[in-house]
Amino acid sequence: MRSVFLCLAAGLFGAGLAQVPGPLRSEAGTAVRLDLEQLVEHSDLVLEAQVVAASPVEIGGEVSTDYQLLVDRTWWGEDQATRTIRLPGGMLPSGRGTLVPGMPQLAPGDDLILMLSAEGSHQQRVVVGLSQGRWRIVGDGRGGKVALRSGEGTALIDGQHSLPLPADQLEEVDYADLVSRIEAAVGARRAREGK
């Protein structure tokens, strides 16, 4: 499964990037369907943070975006109170941009749980499993929190099926339940890796 995921990620950086004049258009990206434990397993960084700012940068003719994060907690990876992550894709003030199909958009003010790859070329990371590795945290209207995840722009391939499975619905889970599941998955990975 790991090699399939890595092949898909490698393909994403090849043919998957598209130069886009004007506003970004949504295209579908394809990823292997991963459960929460697999997302944690493939992540180099698992954290909860608020996006403070977003700054597009051009590197080697492609546009990426640097996101400044105020980190609430880090489950996996180096713990830092603030950090900047660079994700491929974005829009320059000139209107020229790069679209990475299926890569979730982050926006200043978003409270998020993110599962991110290791840094690659030009210090870029990707969201593990495309939209699968990003949850937006919002109030539930009753004093609690929920985590929302959208599969918009991502087609998922199940290990038993060769056809892409659509993932265009909004998934809502209880925030505390999601945190407990992440902590359990991280604990299991630490035990396996002897950390």
N, C-alpha and C positions, 0 to 999 in steps of 0.2 A: 504494500500500500504506500509506503514512504516513497519508493522510487516513482510510482505513478504521480504522486503529489508533486514531487520535485520536477518531473518532466513537464507537468502542466505549468508550474511556476516558470520554468525555463522558457517554455513556449510563449508565456505571457510577455516576457521581455523581448521576444523576437518579433513575431508577426502581430502580437496583440496590441502594440502601441500604435496609436493613430494620431497623426497631426490633424488638428481640427481648427479651421478658421472660424471665428465667431463663437457663439455660445456652444458649450459642450453638449453633445447629443449622446443619449444613452444607447449603448450597444450591449449585447449579452456577452459575458465571459463564461467560461466553463471551468468547473472545479469538481473534484471528487467529493461526494457527500461525506462529511466528517462528524462524528459525535463529539461531545464536549471533551471527553478524555483524549481523543485523537487530536483535537485542536490544541490542547495543552501540550501533548507529546511533541507536536511539530513546532511549537513556539519557542522563540528565544527570549521573548519578553511578554509577560502577561500582567496587565496593570489596569487600575481604575484611575481615571484622570479627567480633568476638565480642559477642553481646548481653549487656550487663552488668545492665540493669534495664529493666522495662517499667512505665509508669505511665499508666493510662487518664485521659483528660481529656474534659470535655463542652464542646463548642463549637457554639453555635447549635442546640441540641437534639439534636445527633448526638454519638456517642461516637467518639473517636479514641484512639490509643495512642502515647505518646512512648516511643521505644526509645533507651536510652543505649548507644552502641557504643564499644568499644575497637578502633580501626582498625589492622589489620596492614599493609594497603597500599591505595592508591587508584590505579586504572588510569586513570580518567577522572573529572574534576571536581576541585574544590579539595581538596588533601591536608591532612587534619587528623588528629592522633593520637587524638582522641576527638571524637565528634559525637553529637547527638541528632537522630533523624529521627522525623517524625510520619506514621503511616499511618492511614487511615480504618478504623474498626472497633475493637471492644473491649468490655470489660465493666466497669462501675462496681462498686464494693463493694456497692451497693444491689441488684445483680442485674440492673439495666437495662443494655442494651447495644445496639450497632449491629453488624450483620453485613453484610459486603461479600462477596457470593458470589464465590468463586474467589480472593480475596485470601489469600495464604499467611500462616500464623500464625508469629510469631517468639517465642522463649522465652528467658529468661535462661539463659546457659550455652551456647547454640547458637553454633557456629562456622559462619559463612555467607559465601557469595559472593552479593552483591546487585546487581541492576541496577535503578536507580530513576529515576523521572521527575523533572523539575524541580519545585520547590515550587509548589503552586497556592494556592488560597484557604486561609487559616488555616495557612500553612506546611506543608500536607500534601503528601506525595509518594505515588505508587503504585508497586508493583512492576511493572516493564515486562512486559507480556504475562501478567499475573497470576502463576500459579505457575511460568511459564516462566523468570522472572527471579530465581529463588531456588534456590540449592544449599546443602545442609547438608554440612559437611566432617566426616568421621569417619575413625577409624583402620581399616585394612583387615585387622588381625589379624596382619600380617606386617612391621610396622614402617613401612608406607607409609600413604598417605591415599587416600580415594576421595571423590567428590562425589556426593551423592544428590539427586535432584529428583523430586518427586511431582506428578502432575497432578491429585491429588484435589481435587474441587470445581470443576474447570475443564473446559469443553468447548472444543475447539479447532476452528476453521474453517480448512480448507486453501483456498488460493487457487483450486484447480481444482474444489473440491467445495462445494456449498451446504449440505450437511448437517453438523452438528457432528460432529467426530471425537472419540470418548471418549479421555480421557487419565488413566485411573485407575491406571496401573501405575507402579511405582517404577523410575526410570532411574538407573543407576550408571555413572559414568565415572571414569577414572583422574584423580586430582587434578592431577598434573603435566601431563597432556595438556590438561585443561581450561584451566589457567593459560596454557599455550603458545598455545592457540587464542584466548583472550581478549587476550593480548598482541599477537598478530598482527592481530586485528580492530581493536584500539585503534590500532595502528601504521598500519593502512590508513586509518582514519578521520582520524588526525592528518595524514597525507600529503594526503588529499583536501581537508581543511579548511585546510591550510597552517599547522598548529600545531606 
